[in-house]
Amino acid sequence: MDFSVKEIITAFMVLFAVIDVVGNIPIIIDLRKKIGHIQSEKAAIISGIIMIGFLFLGESLLTFIGIDVNSFAVAGSFILFFIALEMILGITLYKEDETLVTASIFPLAFPLIAGPGSLTTLLSLRAEFQIENIILAVILNVVFIYVVLKTSSKIEKLIGPSGIQIIRKIFGVILLAIAIKLFAANIKELF
């Protein structure tokens, strides 16, 4: 076991920015209004299981279809880049299917929390960080997700719409820098 506080914090911040649970508070509140009660514990635990499962099985799946981790990391850096642009510029490049809103686990745990962005990010992080540090970062994010889901209406009142926008933009810039670093680190391995 090679625990690194720096790796755990970096992986936590990357996943936190991609999952964007604070930025998704308006969506969470909207789901609460449409569905009623959201099972915060279930949503957080299932999203954690999906992310950790993909962390272990994702690479085998890629190998099975003939893609190396560096190629996937480069592809992941593009996804992170576009997610960051969405956060910074306030534009929507990826449109969610409105008909998915049927229950609190689906679309909340998947694809909102453990979606394409976070799963791609996990494999991208795996190319650079020790797996135990990534697992701890996922667990810390799941705990944070649970707290946010449990207190989403209080957080919205406390931070306000402009506070949520500021947080999204700050994490967007951080995510953009991480995407560029991830691209630069992995593109060398391909050539």
Buried (B, 14 or more C-beta within 10 A) or exposed (E): EEEBEEBBBBBBBBBBBBBBBBBBBEBBBEBBEEBEEBBBEBBBBBBBBBBBEBBEEBBEEBEEEEBBBBBBBBBBBEBBBBBBBBBBEEEEEEEEEEEEBEBBBBBBBBBBBBBBBBBBBBBBBBBBBBBBBBBBBBBBBBEBBBBBBBEBEEBBEEBEEEEBBEBBBEBBEBBBEBBBBBBEBBBEEEE
